[in-house]
Amino acid sequence: MNRQNRILGDIALSLVFLTRLPLPHLDFAGRSLSAALWAAPVVGLTVGLIGGLAFALAAWLGIGPAPAAGLALAATMLTTFCLHEDGFCDTADGFGGGTTRERKLEIMRDSRIGTYGAAALVLSILLRWSALYDLATVPNVLAGLVAAHAASRGLIPAFLHLLPSARTTGLSADAGAPTANTAIGGAVLGALALLMLGLPGALLAALLLGLWFVLFRKLCLAQIGGHTGDTIGALQQGGEILVLLIASAILI
């Protein structure tokens, strides 16, 4: 397989894994998801562009910035079918409600949402909506969404590389551990997307994302001894929120 086909195949596989876009049936036989996750920021770029398009369409129709921000957020959530929000809720419920590692993992498998998960979801939506509302204009919203979605997903391969799986089965366990090169590739692509905020904003966002990554990694190790698919969602949500808040402070 030539290099171009391999790159396109990795992007397609990452899109299938991280979104619910109606892609044509593709043959991924012999492909490794862990090796393809360098393209996670490309998925974030796609999701961010969809959200930006929704905001632009709403603005063109004369809809105010508050409901337009809500529509942009809804478009991004629909694109992923709330995959990361679900993981964020489950992680909050497990970490907040469990007293042992085994109990935390059991709660995280439960499809029902608890108090901690509900609070986490409300805060996530409120913070992201308010940041998009503050950004107000189409260029600012587009820059914020692209930077936030790409950079937050750029953390995923490094997270899987540096943490063991907390379970022997499950989505994240089956994905395997990306190599160091894959982790670096994803991080670099995510960092490049931060330039949408300008150089000072990009540097600040990179610093805070790095701090978020380190602290959340330590938390996962202390709580459950590694990563799960849910913690990947929580990692992404935290990163997205951080970048959107920085965008709202810098771009307006």
N, C-alpha and C positions, 0 to 999 in steps of 0.2 A: 504494500500500500504506500502510495507516495505521500509526501509531507502535507500537501494541501488537503488531500482527502482525510488524512488523519486529524488535522486541525478541525476541519468541518465536522467530522464524526464526533470529536470530543465536545464541540460546542452543542451539537444536537443531543448527545447523551446527557450533558449537563442540563439542557433545557427540559428534557423529559423528566429528569430527577427533581429539579427545583421549581418547575412550573407545571401548570395544567393546560398549556397552550395546545390547540388541536393540530399537532404535527402529523404529517403522513407516516404510515407504517415504515419503520426503518429497521434494518437488520444490524443489531449490535453484538452479534455473536463474536466472541473472542475479544471484545473490548472490555477494558477495566474502568469502572467508575472512578476508582481512586486516582487513576492516571489522568482521567478527563477533567478532574475538578479544578485544574488551573483555569478553566474557562468559566468558573462560577461568576467572576466579575462581568463577563460578557452577558450572562443571564441577567445580572443586576442592571446592566445597561439597557437591556431589552425591557425589563419591568419598569425602570425609570422613564424610558421614552414613552411607554404606554400611559403611565400616569401623567406625564407632561402633556401628551396629546389630549387626554381627557380634560385637563385644566384649560388648555388652549381652546378646545371646542366649546367648553362652557363659557369662557370669556367672550368668544366670538358670538355666542348666542345672547350675550348681555347679562349672563348670570353673575352675581356678585362674587367677590373673592372667598367669602366664607363657605357658601354651598359649593363653589367650584373646587375649593380645597377638599371638601368632603367627597366630591365625585372623583377627584384625582386619587385620593387614598383608597376609595372603593375599587377603582380600576386596578390598582396594584394588588389589592387583596384578592380580587377576583382572578387575576392572572395566575396567582399561586394557590388559589383555593384556600387561602389562610393557612398554608402549610407551616410557616414560621410562627404565626400567631398561636397556632395550636401547640407547637413545641414550647413556646414561651409560657403559656398557661400551665401546661403539664409540669414544666420545670418548677414554676412557682409553687404549684400545689405540692409536688413531691418534696422539694427542699424545705418548704414551710410547714408541711403537715406531717412528715415522717420523722420518727425518732431513731430509726436504724437504717443502715444502707439498704437492706432488703425491703423494708417498708417503704422507703422513698421510691425505689424502683417499681414497687408494686403500684403505688399511687400514680406514678407517671404513666403506667400502662393503662390505667383506668380512663375510659373515654369521657367520663363525667367531669364537669368542671366544679371546682370548689371555691371557697372564699378567696384564697390566695391567687388562684388562677383568674378569677373574675376581676379582682382588683388590678392584677397585672395587665389584663387585656384592656380595661377601661383606661388606665394610665397610658398605655402604649398608644391607643387610638387618639386620646386627648392631646398628648404631647406632639404627636406627628401632625394631627390636624391643625393645631394652633401654630406650629412652625410654618406649615404651608400657607396658612391664612396670613401670617406676618410677611411672608415672601411676596405675596400679593400679585406680582406681575408674571407673565408667561416666561420670560427669560430666566428670572430668578427661581421660579418653581421648577423649571426644567433642569437648571444647573443643580439645584438642591437635590432633586429626586435622583438624577443620574449619579451624582457623587455618593449619595447615601446608599443607594441600592447596590452599586458596584463595589464600593469600598467595604461595606459590611459583609458581602459575600466573599470578598477577597481574603477574609480571615478564616474561612471554613477549611481549606486544605491544610493550613498550618495547625489549626486546632486538632484535626484528625491525625496529623503527623506527630504532634507532641503529646497527645494523650492516648492512653490505652482505651479500648472499649470497655464500658462498665458491664456489658452483657456479652455472652457468647453467641447469642442470636439477636436478630433485629436488623433494621435497615442500616444503621451506621456500622454495625459489626460486619454485615455482609459487604459493605462498600470497601472495606479494607483500609489500610493506612497509606496515604499518598507519600511519595518519596519527597526528599528535601527539595529537589528541583521543582517538583509540582507545587509544593508549598510556597517556595520563593516566587515562582511564576504568578500564582494567584495573588500573592501579596503585592507584587510590583504592579500588576494590572489594576488592582484596587487602589493603590496609592496614586497612580496616574490619573484615575478618575477624580481624585480629590482636587486636581488642578482646576476643575470647574469652579472652585471657590476662590480662585486666585492663590498666589503663592503663600501669603501669610495665613489665609484660611486653611490651605492644604497642610501646612506645617502644624498648625494647631490641631486640626482634625486627626492627622497622623499620630501625633503625640497622645491625644486622648484615646484614640482607638487602640494604640499599643498598651496603654494603661488598662483599659477595659479588658483587653485580651488576657493580660497577665493576671488581673484580679479574678476574672471569671474562670480561668483555667485552675487557679488555686482553689476556688470555691468548689468546682466540680470534683477535683481530686479529694477534697476534704469531705464532701457530702456523699458521693457515690463511687469514688475511686476511678473516675474516667469520664468518657463521653457516651451519650446516647443520641439518637436522632432528635429527641426533644431539646437537648442542650444545644445542638446545632442551631435550632430555631431560636432559642433564647439568645445565643451569641449574636445572630444576625439582627434580631430585633433591637438589642441594646446598641449595636453599632449604627443601625439606621437612625435610631432616635438621636444619638449623639451628633451625628453629622448633620441632620436636619436642624437641630438646635443651633449648631455652630453657623450653618448657612443663614438662619434667621437673624443671627446676631451680626453677621458680616456683610451680607448682600443687601440689606435694606438701609 
